[in-house]
Amino acid sequence: MSPRSELFLLSEAERLHLRKGSEVKEYLQIYLSRFPHLLFLITRLLSALRRGYALIIEEIPPEVPLPQAARILNVPYSFLLGLIEKGELPVKEGEGKRGIPLQALLEYRRRRQAEREEALAALIQETEELGMYRE
């Protein structure tokens, strides 16, 4: 963990009264050394809290109910139903409920993000070729 990240986490933890002084440092060092991939997540969460944002942390089941899937994809429910009808997302039915497998949902989200990034790169390249882009 970089000294800057550690100082940020320590100051935020102390400001939020999670623990005091050296206990915070020891706790974070031990925990984050075991799970270094969490540093980015914790930093983002604490930064959002500091800026006054509300956070929602929720469990996501292996088969995501359709309303929750629409929230995860940040699309209207009707759009999600259209994706299912087109066969772009699989749906499983059971006990009167329908759900989308979590892995399929996350893969779809990753694929759409990659498509958006490719489109943006193409647009940037086109504007540069036309001389419309200035630094």
C-alpha positions as semicolon CSV with decimal commas, in nm:
position;residue;x (nm);y (nm);z (nm)
1;M;0,000;0,000;0,000
2;S;0,143;0,337;-0,094
3;P;0,203;0,584;0,190
4;R;-0,044;0,828;0,031
5;S;-0,320;0,564;0,013
6;E;-0,247;0,455;0,368
7;L;-0,267;0,812;0,498
8;F;-0,594;0,869;0,317
9;L;-0,747;0,552;0,458
10;L;-0,622;0,627;0,808
11;S;-0,754;0,981;0,810
12;E;-1,092;0,873;0,672
13;A;-1,123;0,583;0,917
14;E;-1,037;0,810;1,209
15;R;-1,271;1,084;1,085
16;L;-1,553;0,832;1,061
17;H;-1,463;0,706;1,411
18;L;-1,416;0,350;1,290
19;R;-1,123;0,292;1,525
20;K;-0,859;0,498;1,698
21;G;-0,495;0,575;1,613
22;S;-0,258;0,282;1,584
23;E;-0,545;0,030;1,590
24;V;-0,663;0,170;1,257
25;K;-0,322;0,144;1,100
26;E;-0,263;-0,209;1,227
27;Y;-0,609;-0,325;1,122
28;L;-0,580;-0,180;0,772
29;Q;-0,227;-0,309;0,718
30;I;-0,317;-0,662;0,821
31;Y;-0,646;-0,674;0,637
32;L;-0,536;-0,506;0,316
33;S;-0,214;-0,704;0,298
34;R;-0,432;-1,016;0,279
35;F;-0,670;-0,859;0,026
36;P;-0,481;-0,591;-0,171
37;H;-0,748;-0,577;-0,442
38;L;-0,983;-0,418;-0,188
39;L;-0,770;-0,104;-0,152
40;F;-0,921;0,059;-0,460
41;L;-1,274;-0,025;-0,348
42;I;-1,224;0,103;0,006
43;T;-1,062;0,422;-0,118
44;R;-1,356;0,490;-0,352
45;L;-1,611;0,416;-0,080
46;L;-1,445;0,644;0,175
47;S;-1,401;0,918;-0,083
48;A;-1,772;0,902;-0,170
49;L;-1,869;0,917;0,197
50;R;-1,640;1,214;0,252
51;R;-1,806;1,399;-0,037
52;G;-2,148;1,338;0,120
53;Y;-2,270;1,064;-0,114
54;A;-2,503;0,793;0,009
55;L;-2,393;0,439;-0,068
56;I;-2,596;0,127;-0,128
57;I;-2,424;-0,204;-0,077
58;E;-2,632;-0,506;-0,152
59;E;-2,585;-0,875;-0,200
60;I;-2,639;-1,002;-0,551
61;P;-2,770;-1,357;-0,577
62;P;-2,636;-1,602;-0,839
63;E;-2,961;-1,554;-1,031
64;V;-3,045;-1,186;-1,029
65;P;-3,413;-1,085;-1,018
66;L;-3,512;-0,878;-1,321
67;P;-3,570;-0,546;-1,138
68;Q;-3,228;-0,572;-0,974
69;A;-3,069;-0,670;-1,308
70;A;-3,213;-0,356;-1,467
71;R;-3,058;-0,146;-1,186
72;I;-2,720;-0,317;-1,228
73;L;-2,721;-0,244;-1,602
74;N;-2,861;0,104;-1,541
75;V;-3,138;0,051;-1,797
76;P;-3,517;0,074;-1,778
77;Y;-3,699;-0,248;-1,691
78;S;-3,870;-0,246;-2,033
79;F;-3,530;-0,227;-2,206
80;L;-3,411;-0,527;-2,004
81;L;-3,719;-0,722;-2,115
82;G;-3,630;-0,635;-2,474
83;L;-3,279;-0,774;-2,426
84;I;-3,427;-1,096;-2,294
85;E;-3,673;-1,121;-2,584
86;K;-3,391;-1,067;-2,836
87;G;-3,191;-1,344;-2,667
88;E;-2,908;-1,113;-2,563
89;L;-2,953;-1,216;-2,199
90;P;-3,058;-1,559;-2,076
91;V;-3,334;-1,589;-1,821
92;K;-3,405;-1,874;-1,581
93;E;-3,750;-1,936;-1,443
94;G;-3,825;-2,108;-1,118
95;E;-4,083;-2,094;-0,840
96;G;-4,278;-1,824;-1,022
97;K;-3,975;-1,594;-1,043
98;R;-3,745;-1,508;-1,328
99;G;-3,378;-1,427;-1,292
100;I;-3,068;-1,369;-1,501
101;P;-2,753;-1,565;-1,414
102;L;-2,511;-1,322;-1,251
103;Q;-2,218;-1,424;-1,471
104;A;-2,421;-1,366;-1,788
105;L;-2,530;-1,025;-1,658
106;L;-2,174;-0,919;-1,573
107;E;-2,044;-1,047;-1,907
108;Y;-2,310;-0,849;-2,093
109;R;-2,214;-0,537;-1,896
110;R;-1,843;-0,587;-1,974
111;R;-1,920;-0,643;-2,343
112;R;-2,132;-0,325;-2,364
113;Q;-1,859;-0,124;-2,190
114;A;-1,599;-0,251;-2,439
115;E;-1,831;-0,157;-2,728
116;R;-1,876;0,193;-2,587
117;E;-1,500;0,236;-2,546
118;E;-1,438;0,119;-2,905
119;A;-1,700;0,360;-3,039
120;L;-1,549;0,647;-2,844
121;A;-1,198;0,563;-2,971
122;A;-1,330;0,555;-3,330
123;L;-1,502;0,889;-3,282
124;I;-1,185;1,045;-3,140
125;Q;-0,980;0,908;-3,430
126;E;-1,229;1,044;-3,683
127;T;-1,230;1,390;-3,529
128;E;-0,849;1,393;-3,523
129;E;-0,833;1,287;-3,890
130;L;-1,076;1,566;-3,984
131;G;-0,872;1,817;-3,785
132;M;-1,159;1,886;-3,549
133;Y;-0,976;1,781;-3,234
134;R;-0,743;2,029;-3,069
135;E;-0,532;1,967;-2,762
